[in-house]
């Protein structure tokens, strides 16, 4: 049976940044350096992002149902040991800095995604984005710039929802907005730990994994198996025609 709606993760499914190596862009480091009027060197700022980013990544891998507010992410992982003058300057620009941290210059649509979105739209199946992120605004702007935002009836982001996958509320927020039962929807993600687990908890009809190279724990309790594995958007089109 065709799904009542198709829900998709952003990073690793709609778009990926395979060439991104640094924890943050040099542009963001320079932006922060100018903002704090050189209180810290660019090297010190970069180091804070490196160590803080690693700690933030470890926190994100915990089974935490709630999303941290943007301000708490910065306070907890980046600026906690900075001089007061630098902390005050950052606190006054949290939203813009979070957008810059979330944005990736190397984002690229995954193969076949543009075609898949068009195929599901033509079939009359509503689409939604369900994604963990520090800044949903950055994701929205990328989808608009890529010319595919019009396909999505709903976009749910963790920084706005206050919860994060694998909390099933992320999926339920999307299905509530679409007015469709979760049990009749498909969900596509690139992580067993976050996406497939979220789909299982939300009781969707089909949990679809689109591997992106991200690693999941070997523990099957943390990383449940998907119903289907597809390699790209073309695989989603094949599912639609089965």
Phi, psi and omega in degrees: 000144176288151181284155173287336176197155175245121180252134185229140170290160177271287184294124179091345179243295177285315182217158176216163180233072187296338184264002184282116182250324183280152176296330176216163180283153174301330179297321179291320177301314179294323178299316179292319179302314179292323181297321183266010176057040174071019178299326175238151179286157175304323179297319179293322178295314179301319180295322178297320177292323182294308181288319179293322178297322178295318178294320178296321178296320178296318178298319181295336180277353174284161180274065185266123183283336185254145175272144175281138172300153181306316182299321181291326177300313180294316181296319188278326190244343186240304192257011188300330182247018179278157175301148182307320181298321179289321179297316181299318180297318180293318181301332180279356183225030186302314185297313181293320180291323178295321176300313181294326179289321181286329185292141175236120178296338184263010175304135174222142174297138177289152183306135176080356183293315180301317180292321181294316180299319179295320182294316180291323177297315179298326179283357179080020180263117181293150184240149177216150172261135176226106192218140168279132179195156174285335182212100176299331180300322179294319179294317178301316182294324178294315180298323177293316180296328179280352177077027181237001184297334183293344179286339190262124176283333185216143172229117182249122180236143188296326181294336179266329182279334181084359174227166182221152174299140018270015174299122184294346179300332177300314178290318181296327176300319180290314182293325175298315181294325179279340182075036180232151178288136177304324183292354178248012184248159171251145176235133182244124177218173181249006183229128174294318186295318183263310190276309180294319178298320179296317179298319178296316181293327179278350178063047176280165184291321185215124175262116185249128178256128172243092186302141180233003183101350176290142184264143177243156176299151179286342182295117182295340177289327179271331185234075182294157180284143176281168173283325184217146172243127174237154183268337184193189180298330179296327176295325176294323177296320179298321177298322181295329184267358179288000000 
